[in-house]
């Protein structure tokens, strides 16, 4: 395995090696989204967004029906299904080879999404409901397990919460891997997410990201949901939609190591950043005859 060959991911019976960095585009089917601020309110708007992400080069499209914003309650699973399933069905019919992810932690939503064509469940609860792993195993899907110590939609930012935040994140993810495997999901179908901003202050998020090699040592692909996050606002002083330059800087930094999936709103920019990093690192070459 060369220096640019990352870990393998088993999804829908196919083993893919995560070489370099894959790009996961975001479709927020939630009018309360903190980042998109309800810009894509109709189904047609969301389908147009999804198609645009694929056209821009997304390797994965992540469809979510409930925002992580903490000043509003959880929505009912039936409403979440109504938001995400039509988009997943449309994507699966139009792009049958596309990896589609559903951003949910609720078993009924996950099951409906998997039946509609999703191949990955992006669980931001840290397997609050272990049945999610059962469903992924039954559908031969992949599962993202994310670090958090707070219930979804609950804001927890406490500078004294951790003794060693990076170590505790790694221990939590290792425990979640063991739990998922005990429910019948192959370890090769797992992706880990250190959970930037989830139950972490910006300082704690940065502390984890500076020690990401310890997360990589778990041997699984790493999902980096960096786009427009609070820690980038802390360093730039900008609101979410003004954080794209900082997002791209973070992507470029981590793209020097293989085995990533980056979850982004601007797929085209992420692809340009990754291509440039890989060119300068010798991962790809230019045509000598290009003028």
C-alpha positions in Angstrom: 0.0 0.0 0.0 1.6 3.3 -1.1 1.5 6.5 0.9 -1.7 7.7 -0.8 -3.6 4.5 -0.2 -6.0 4.9 2.7 -8.2 2.3 4.5 -10.8 0.2 2.7 -14.6 0.8 3.0 -17.1 -2.0 2.4 -20.5 -0.7 1.2 -23.2 -2.5 -0.7 -21.0 -5.5 -1.2 -18.2 -3.5 -2.8 -14.9 -2.8 -1.2 -13.5 0.7 -2.1 -10.1 1.9 -1.0 -10.3 5.5 0.1 -7.3 6.9 -1.7 -6.8 10.6 -1.1 -9.9 12.5 -0.1 -13.5 11.9 -1.1 -16.0 14.8 -1.2 -19.4 14.5 0.4 -21.8 17.2 -0.7 -24.6 18.4 1.7 -28.3 18.6 0.9 -30.1 20.1 3.9 -33.8 19.3 3.5 -34.5 21.2 6.6 -35.7 24.8 6.5 -34.1 25.4 10.0 -30.6 24.6 8.7 -28.0 26.9 10.4 -25.9 27.1 7.3 -28.3 27.3 4.4 -30.9 29.3 6.4 -33.8 27.8 4.5 -32.5 28.8 1.0 -33.8 25.5 -0.5 -37.4 25.3 0.7 -39.1 23.3 -2.1 -38.4 19.8 -3.2 -37.5 21.1 -6.7 -35.0 23.5 -5.1 -33.4 20.6 -3.2 -33.3 18.3 -6.2 -31.6 21.0 -8.2 -29.1 21.5 -5.4 -28.4 17.7 -5.3 -27.9 17.5 -9.1 -25.5 20.5 -8.9 -23.5 18.7 -6.2 -23.1 15.6 -8.4 -22.3 17.7 -11.4 -19.6 19.5 -9.4 -18.0 16.1 -8.6 -19.4 14.9 -5.3 -18.4 11.4 -4.5 -21.1 11.1 -1.9 -24.3 13.2 -1.4 -25.5 13.4 2.3 -29.2 14.1 2.7 -30.4 15.4 6.0 -34.0 16.2 7.1 -33.3 17.6 10.6 -30.8 20.4 11.3 -28.3 20.0 14.2 -29.3 23.5 15.3 -29.9 23.5 19.0 -32.5 26.2 19.5 -35.3 24.0 18.1 -36.6 20.6 19.1 -36.2 17.3 17.4 -38.7 16.7 14.6 -40.9 13.6 14.3 -39.4 10.7 12.4 -42.4 10.7 9.9 -41.7 14.3 9.0 -38.0 13.6 8.6 -38.8 10.7 6.3 -41.1 12.9 4.2 -38.2 15.4 3.8 -35.4 12.9 2.8 -36.9 9.9 1.1 -38.1 11.7 -2.1 -34.6 13.2 -2.6 -32.9 9.9 -2.0 -35.2 8.1 -4.4 -34.7 10.7 -7.1 -30.9 10.6 -6.7 -30.8 6.8 -6.7 -32.9 6.6 -9.9 -30.9 9.3 -11.7 -27.4 8.4 -10.5 -27.5 4.6 -9.7 -23.8 4.5 -9.0 -23.7 7.5 -6.6 -23.1 6.8 -2.9 -26.0 8.4 -1.1 -25.8 9.1 2.6 -28.6 9.9 5.0 -27.9 12.1 8.0 -30.0 10.7 10.7 -29.8 8.8 14.0 -33.5 7.6 14.1 -34.0 4.0 13.1 -37.3 4.5 11.2 -35.7 7.2 9.1 -32.6 5.2 8.5 -34.6 2.2 7.4 -36.8 4.2 5.0 -33.7 5.9 3.6 -31.8 2.6 3.1 -34.9 1.1 1.3 -35.0 4.2 -0.9 -31.4 3.8 -2.0 -29.1 5.3 0.6 -25.9 3.3 1.1 -24.5 5.1 4.2 -26.1 6.2 7.4 -24.4 9.3 8.9 -25.3 9.0 12.6 -24.4 12.2 14.5 -25.6 10.7 17.8 -22.8 8.3 18.5 -25.1 5.3 18.1 -27.7 6.6 20.6 -29.9 3.9 19.0 -27.7 0.8 18.4 -30.5 -0.6 16.1 -28.9 1.7 13.5 -26.0 -0.7 13.2 -28.4 -3.6 12.8 -30.1 -1.8 9.9 -26.8 -1.1 8.2 -25.8 -4.7 8.6 -29.1 -5.9 7.1 -28.8 -3.6 4.1 -25.0 -4.0 3.6 -24.6 -0.3 4.2 -21.8 1.7 5.7 -22.2 3.6 9.0 -20.6 6.8 10.2 -20.1 6.9 14.0 -19.5 10.3 15.4 -18.2 11.4 18.7 -20.5 13.4 20.9 -21.4 13.2 24.6 -24.6 15.2 24.2 -28.0 14.1 22.9 -28.7 15.5 19.4 -30.1 19.0 19.4 -28.6 19.7 22.8 -25.9 22.3 23.0 -23.0 21.3 25.3 -20.0 23.6 25.5 -18.0 23.2 28.7 -14.3 24.1 28.8 -13.9 21.6 31.7 -15.8 18.7 30.2 -12.7 16.6 29.2 -9.4 15.8 30.8 -7.8 14.9 27.5 -10.3 15.6 24.7 -8.4 13.8 21.9 -7.8 10.7 23.9 -11.5 10.6 25.1 -12.7 11.0 21.5 -10.6 8.1 20.3 -11.7 5.9 23.2 -15.4 6.7 22.5 -15.0 5.9 18.8 -13.2 2.7 19.5 -16.1 1.7 21.8 -18.7 2.6 19.2 -16.8 0.5 16.6 -16.9 -2.5 19.0 -20.6 -1.9 19.6 -21.4 -1.8 15.9 -19.4 -4.9 15.1 -21.1 -6.7 18.0 -24.4 -6.0 16.2 -23.2 -7.7 13.0 -21.8 -4.8 11.0 -18.3 -5.5 9.5 -15.6 -3.2 10.8 -14.7 -2.4 7.2 -18.2 -0.8 6.8 -17.5 1.8 9.5 -16.4 5.4 9.1 -15.4 7.5 12.1 -16.1 11.2 12.7 -14.4 13.1 15.5 -17.4 15.4 15.7 -16.0 19.0 15.3 -18.2 21.4 17.4 -20.4 18.6 18.7 -20.2 18.8 22.5 -17.0 20.7 22.1 -15.9 24.3 22.4 -13.9 25.6 19.5 -10.7 25.2 21.5 -11.6 21.5 22.2 -12.4 20.9 18.5 -9.0 22.3 17.4 -7.3 20.2 20.1 -8.9 17.0 18.5 -8.1 18.0 15.0 -4.4 18.7 15.8 -4.2 15.1 17.0 -6.2 13.6 14.1 -3.5 10.9 13.6 -4.8 9.3 16.8 -8.2 9.0 15.2 -6.7 7.7 12.0 -4.9 5.0 14.0 -8.3 3.3 14.5 -7.8 2.2 10.9 -11.1 3.5 9.5 -11.8 6.3 7.0 -12.3 9.6 8.7 -15.3 11.9 8.0 -14.4 15.5 8.5 -17.5 17.6 8.7 -15.6 20.9 8.7 -17.8 23.1 6.5 -18.6 26.5 8.1 -18.2 25.2 11.6 -18.0 27.3 14.8 -14.3 26.7 15.3 -13.7 28.4 11.9 -15.9 31.3 13.0 -13.8 31.6 16.2 -10.6 32.0 14.1 -12.1 34.3 11.4 -14.9 36.1 13.2 -17.2 35.4 10.3 -20.8 34.1 10.2 -21.4 30.5 8.8 -21.8 31.6 5.1 -18.6 33.7 5.4 -16.5 30.7 6.4 -15.9 29.0 3.1 -12.3 30.2 2.7 -11.5 28.9 6.2 -13.3 25.7 5.3 -11.1 25.2 2.2 -7.9 26.0 4.2 -8.8 23.2 6.6 -9.6 20.8 3.8 -6.3 21.5 2.1 -4.4 20.9 5.4 -6.0 17.5 5.9 -6.0 16.4 2.3 -2.2 15.9 2.5 -3.1 12.6 4.3 -5.3 9.9 2.5 -8.4 8.2 4.0 -10.7 11.2 4.3 -14.2 12.1 3.4 -14.9 15.9 3.7 -18.5 17.0 4.2 -18.9 20.3 2.4 -21.4 22.7 1.0 -19.2 23.9 -1.9 -18.2 20.7 -3.7 -16.5 22.5 -6.6 -14.2 24.5 -4.3 -13.3 21.4 -2.3 -12.4 19.4 -5.4 -10.2 22.3 -6.6 -8.4 22.4 -3.2 -7.9 18.7 -3.1 -6.6 18.6 -6.7 -4.1 21.4 -6.0 -2.8 19.7 -2.9 -2.4 16.4 -4.6 -0.6 18.0 -7.5 1.9 19.7 -5.3 2.3 16.6 -3.2 3.1 14.5 -6.3 -0.1 12.5 -6.1 -1.1 13.7 -9.6 0.7 15.3 -12.6 0.1 17.9 -15.2 0.3 17.2 -18.9 3.8 18.3 -19.9 2.4 19.7 -23.1 -0.2 21.9 -21.4 0.3 25.5 -22.6 
